[in-house]
Amino acid sequence: MSPLPEEQEHLAAQPTAADWEFQDHILPGVSRTFALTIPELPEGIRPVVANGYLLCRIADTIEDEPALTLAQKQTFHREFAAVVAGNGDTAGLARRLAPLLSRRTSDAERELVQGAAGVVRICRSFPPRPRAALVRCVEIMCAGMPRFQSRTDSRPGLKDLAEMHDYCYVVAGVVGEMLTELFCSYAPAVDARREQLAARAVAFGYGLQMTNIVKDIWDDWPEGFCWLPRDVFARAGFDLESMGQRPLPPGFQEGLGELLGVAHGHLRDALEYTLLIPPQQAGMRRFCLRALAMAVLTLRRINGQRGFLAGSEVKISRRTVKMVVATTDLLASRDSALRLLFWIYARGLPPAPK
């Protein structure tokens, strides 16, 4: 008896051993942070989260590639979302995209694009609930990124803080929603708190993404990217059109301080999100805590050096990363101790706005 059409699609989607090996190999090359945190997750969910991250990274690579025109980015984003959802030829998409990537794209990202077919095959092999979470995340990212790329406003930066949050949702907040759904699909005890987790999932993504935006201000600026909100800096008397002048006037650092406070508030919500995860799910907690702690300490470095001119100047050291790993692992199940640790790490940061 021949397989039904849906069974044929499922069989065709089965990943090979080489696909799984590629996923394990490429992750450290495209993200040291996630290569450090994903292994802490329970074995049953670890490959799903890794796959979700790699899918998001392919979408990011399309967004960030300066050699692609807006029309090309829109086309590739649309096609990539379609193949992740199960429609189209991933290998053909990769063959057309890879030669167009410039030197700005790292060798690891280029290799990831070239191996996209295996990553998508792994995604298609997951059970319906986690796969649906990955597909939804990629669809929202791939629909939202071109919207910001196609802005007709030629002035640097985003219009206001609300638009910055809108951008952060598209590239990170939706990832928080995806992770929440994956955690809930794996553990019934987590699923029982789904509504409370979902209320804070987007804030977790906001906090991490705002930290990255602030850290990378001066790495993005020469490439023509600026994701800072104009209204925040205007209130401080600074116009983002003056980003190139030196020395920067005090208004810039004042505006930066307000953004640090907003990010600080989101990371406080991220802590509460993490503490909602039952202590018995220590791996999930460690996954969240490591990313959260590194973001808070990065904000603290930026706050102490608001005149920095390169992301490398405020990047936390490997020694600090080791300290974060050891401390968060030790305290992962102790809520009061984790709140105290957050207070220590965040000491001196501007307060979150009310």
ABEGO torsion letter per residue (X at the ends): XBBBAAAAAAAAABBBAAAAAAAAAAAAAABAAAAAAAAABBAAAAAAAAAAAAAAAAAAAAAABAABBAAAAAAAAAAAAAAAAGBEBAAAAAAAAAAABBAABBAAAAAAAAAAAAAAAAAAABBAAAAAAAAAAAAAAAAAAAAAAABABABBEBABAAAAAAAAAAAAAAAAAAAAAAAAAABAAAAAAAAAAAAAAAAAAAAAAAAAAAAAAAAAAAAGBBABBAAAAAAAGBBAAAAABOBBBAAAAAAAAAAAAAAAAAAAAAAAAAAABBAABAAAAAAAAAAAAAAAAAAAAAAABAABABAAAABBBAAAAAAAAAAAAAAAABAAAAAAAAAAAABGBBBBBX
